[in-house]
């Protein structure tokens, strides 16, 4: 009986530890993004900016034009904007930029390049957007 109780308690502690550690990963990523850094998670480049959605949206359009990325669909609403495009040439890599409002003067931008994500090319787009701001 004592062995069974000990096994159950061990399982509960391990389960709690796993759940706790998953939250820590999200906190670390959130802290990095919030501190002006970016995070590359599951193919998306993610960063918070100290600019409203409309400014980031317009800067994104300018940056994509400068990088010769064709925009084929775009939507802008009060609290979010989405831009779809693809690169010129034979590869025609798909690009998606999502901008979400965090506050009236801050927003979050997510950039996805291709189906699985391309970190270096996403960073290139992000830097072009920052220059256009």
Helices and strands as residue ranges (DSSP letters): H 2-34, E 39-41, E 44-49, H 53-66, E 69-76, E 80-87, E 94-101, E 107-113, H 119-132
